[in-house]
Each structure stands twice: as C-alpha cells, then as structure tokens.
Amino acid sequence: MQKTPFFPRMMSLCESMHWKEWAGYHAVSSYQFYHDQEYFAFRNSAGLLDVTPLFKYRVEGPDAADYLSHIMVRNIRKLKVGRVAYLCWCDDDGKVIDDGTVMRRSETSFFVTSADPSYAWFSRFRRGYDVELEDVSDKVAGLALQGPTSRDILRQTCDADMDQLKFFQTVSANVDGYSIWISRTGYTGDLGYEIWVENAHALKLWDALMANGRNYAIRPAGLDALDVTRVEAGLILKNVDYYNSLHALIEDRKSSPYELSLGWTVHLNRAPFNGQQALKAEKASGSQWTIAGLDIDWPETEALYAKHGLPPEISTMAWRKSIPIYFDRDGAQQIGYATSGTWSPILKKNIALATLQTDYVDLGSEVYIEMTVEHKRQTVAAILHKPQFYDPERKKSNPGLVGNDK
C-alpha cells in the first residue's frame, strides 16, 4: 500500500497501530485503542483527518462547465465561481456510479473529488468538448478539519476570511508562503472544512494546523470516529449503503439518485446528460426504494436482552451489514434492510440507515428491525426518521454574515 504525504505524522501519533486500507493507501482506523476521544473532538472541538485517498481531478477549459454538466446529474453551468456542489453521476440507465463534489475555482477551472477511480469513465465523454482532464490524486493531499473549533483554527492558520466563507463554498488561501484551497465541506455533518494542498507542503500544513489548534483541543482522528459521525449525519457510503453500478454483480444492487434520497441533486430539465431519460421516467412513475433513518427502540432492546438475563450489547463501532426490516413484529413481511448503523454518543440513541420500499416510508411510523440475541432472531421496534439525525445549526451558520447566511 502507498503512504500519503501525512504518513510520517500519523505514524508517530498512532498509538493503537490500528490501520486499514483506503483506496490503496494506509489510513488510520483510530489513533488510540478506542475512538471515543476522536469522535468527541469532531463533535466538541476539532478532529483532523487525512482524506488524501479520495480521487481528485482537475477539469479545465472553455467547455469545462458544459462537459461536467453532461456527465453529472447537476447542472454545473449554474454553479457560481467559489461554490461547491455535492452530486453523483450515473450510467445511461440512471443508476449511480459514484458520488462526490465539484468545486468551481474559476469560470473555466473545476476540482472534482470521488470515492472510486473515475478517470476512465470521465474520459469517455471528452470528445467534442474543449476541455483538459487531469488526475491529480497523487499530486494533491487533503485534510478534513471538522468540528466546532475548526473555524477558529483556520483563522489562526491562513489568510482567508473564514467568517465570510459560506457552507459549500471554496476559497484559495496562503499559509506561510504556500497556497492551499479550503472548501467548507465534510463528512461529519458538523461545522468543518476540507483543505487541499500540493504534496510538497503537506507536512507543513499538518504542523501548522496542529500547532494552531493546540488551544482549541484539536486531535488527529481516524476513520472509525468518522464512520459514527457520518451515520449520525445520514451520509451514505459507497459499497455499504449503495454500490457503484459499474461494479454491481446483479441489477438489484444498482440504485438511482432517487432511491438513495439524492433526488434533490438531480437537475432534470436541461440539455442532455447521462441517464437523463431514465431519471425522467423514474421521476414520473415514482421510485421503488428510498433511504430513511431508524431510531431503534432502546427500552425494547433492553427488555429483549433482559429476558436472557443479559445487559444489552451495543458496539461503540459503527456497523456495516445488511439487516432485514419488517412491516410487522412477527417478521412476516420484509420491506427493506438496514445497511449501516451506530450507537450515537451525542444523541444517546441506537440509530441506523435503511433502504426501504417507498410505500412504507412514513416518518414517525413504526417498523421492526431484526435483532439476534442468544442465537435467536427476534424483532425490535424502530421509528422512521429522516436520515439526518444530527444537524446542528453551526454547520451552516456564519458569524460574518447577517440575515440569510446559507
């Protein structure tokens, strides 16, 4: 596996030696033997996470906006300079290949991130467009600085006016003589930023953030803590909550943006784009599936374990597996499946994300999730909830603006 430019710092700080593979790179699972302190840094102060393994692309040229609008579900022509769009891209059948972000740095220059390698797919559609596509994944390093004190740390670190930077906005900045790009984005559902820098300056950036964050309780954080926060925020994960349609082994594993509750990212009525006709047809007829949140009944869980003379067993780790969801308590009618979940330390709830048949999704109503205790499969009630369990005001609020600051 490869080492990111931040590896020397992460290696010296990772007391647990818990690592995992992320897109061919070494990535820290948790710096200590338990990720609790890293989780609470994301929620109460600031956590610093290496996101270099994301795939990154530079798209430039007179036709860059038209080109990206053709391959993405959003109309990138309408994306203003300095703004960021979260979106996905689809195959001709309207099934999601991947999700990511597009940042407009100038009228003709864009920066794209993705979870899967996407250069080959993007390249298929360059013909006819005056555009340059470059894979800069190995040239640009990335850090996610997430949490309530992240803005304060960046104020101390760079020359950008952080009080003016809006949610899903991007800006260039200088740190001690070298350039960075900051985007007010992240995967924790909290106030946070992602910072992009050339590899040569990566360690200097890490050191500056850690030094300036010392008075703001900054901590290096790993993927285990991130996984808990992203479930709380209702953010989907590739190969867990959905599959890349190009890699799906069977048709049933493919999902449309509407089935992933990403219909809000789709701009249908415009110039042709990949999957447009299929998505128009689905929009007209309705989607079979949708993603919802589950608030799993805690008293019932306790009672289920108590019948066996046991305390409830709930892992502090986020889980990633398929668990059946039923319409009725006796499990006679399955209506979907949960794909990921966690015990939320900040909400004090047992929560999950589930893919359910749309006809049965009525927020506030009760469904039943399968739970195995002492080798016996049983069911526990769960209340249907919007996927975003945790959505603090500070995520979008901006102290530098008056009135509408979103």
Secondary structure by P-SEA (a helix, b strand, c coil): cccccaaaaaaaacccccccccccbbbbccccccaaaaaaaaccbbbbbbccccbbbbbbccaaaaaaaaacccccccccccbbbbbcccccccccccccccccccccbbbbbbcccccccccccccccccccccccccbbbbbbcccaaaaaaaacccccccccccccccccccccbbbbbbcccccccccbbbbbcccaaaaaaaaaaaaacccccccccaaaaaaaaaaacccccccccccccccccccccccccccccccccccccccccaaaaaaaaaaacccbbbbbbbccaaaaaaaaaaacccbbbbccccbbbbbbbcccccccccbbbccccccccccccccccccccccccccbbbbbbbbcccccbbbbbbbcccccccccccccccccccccc
